[in-house]
Amino acid sequence: MKKIIVVNGHPDRESFNSAIAQTYIQSAQEAGAEVRYLAIGELDFNPNLQFGYRKRMDLEPDLVKALEDIHWSNHQVWIHPMWWLGMPAIMKGFFDRAFLPGLTFKSNKNGISEGLLQNKTGRVITTAGDVSLDSYEKEYGSSGLIQLKTGILEYCGVSAIENNFIGPLYELDENDRINWLIKIANLAMIDAEK
């Protein structure tokens, strides 16, 4: 059975990102996957990595549970809005605090890193308020995707990461949003059956 974690990086539980997450979860479960949900904005933790890597901060219980769920999964779905060409601050703070040496990656004496999230696949779903996919790729070099996909997930060992971009949201009417949710449901079925 496919074990999927769906992570919502939008801090607003009434956002379109939440609708995407719930649609994905329902469709993946209907296809036979076991799914866990993580809404970063609802976690209780300090997002500030106050001492960098110099001094380890104790992980709050919500971060401990989140890491357990991430390690449990064999497929990760990261859903987030693009703000200032990147992820929301709370999502970045989550990575700063939870994706630590010895927890999601390790480095040897020669400084060579190894991801500890091996044998996991991923999907990144990004929404954008006023940027098209064409602009995101050509004008902005897919900067937010590179940060999340390459700089974080692949660095920590996640592979075969697919990405989907939805935007500009301000141009979408209700029918467009429904059509996107249908596409998301189909993607979830595909992911669950891989």
TAGI-V410221 format. One line per field, one symbol per residue. burial: + if it has 9 or more other ideal C-beta (glycine too) atoms within 8 Angstrom, else -. Layout:
burial = ???
This chain:
burial = -+++++++++----+-+++++-+++++++-+-+-+++++++-+-+-+---------+-++-+++-++-++--+-++++++++---+++-+++++++++++--+++--------++++--++++++++++-+---+++--+--++++++++-++++++++-+-+++++++--+---++--++-+++++++-++--
